[in-house]
């Protein structure tokens, strides 16, 4: 049963929640020499709970809409696959978001009311991705919202949780983090575009077509490395932040894989690899920020 719930949580997507918290927290330390372990843990756990809650909500909502068909190339979804009753998935969603709220309450108490807005909007975005009357994930807006919430909101929010202000560097670093988070979703949507098209799920991949979506993936991945250098070139941080460039070989390999393969197992590996790329990139970037 534990294995089934781990499948429902979609563990491969969790680096997208961890990575921005690392970068935002490292930046707070570099700029103001501030680091609170409890604030960091609350932000990290809150981000993880929101990500898992979003995955559970999507599993439940996609099954209800008939989007997760038997011929999909991705991993089995627990609701559509009959592995867990829908009511249990929905209950787990409520519990997971509830735990995220508890983390948020602590952060609001110690850092400020602004984080309440961040938390509410993040949970709402997670639910409405495939839930609600007009899910934005079905209209090709998924990548935009991922960029906003796993990039801008998560990085800047993590920095604010530590130093209670919004430095421009946090928004600058949110761009590469958000691009790589969005790239994870792009791989997912390239893999599922044929089945998504058949059930009326008009993701950005369905709208653009396979070739143009592959180009978009490459632009996102390589664009992350270019934009990561902006706070060094135009701000107070040093060349150490260029440590993230050590992840370029992995990026090149993934771009080539996505460009040349259409089979499910290979793209599943590329999806996991993109999550790993984001985490490695952000760990290297965070170390470079701390060394600046």
Buried (B, 14 or more C-beta within 10 A) or exposed (E): EEEEBEBBBBEBBBBBBBBBBBBBBBBBBBBBEBBBEEBBEBBBBBBBBBBBBBBBBBBBBBBBBEBBBEEBBBEBBBBBBEBBEBEBBBEBBEEBBEBBBEBBBBBBEBBBEBBBEBBEEBBEBBBBBBBEEEBBBBEBBBBEBBBBBBBBBBBBBBBBBBBBEEBEBBBBBBBBBBBBBBBBBBBBBBBBBBBBBEBEBBBBBBBBEBEEBBEBBBBBBBBBBEBBBBBBEEBEBBEBBBBBBEBBEBBEEBBEBBEEBEEBEBBBBBBBBBBBBBBBBBBBBBBBBBBB
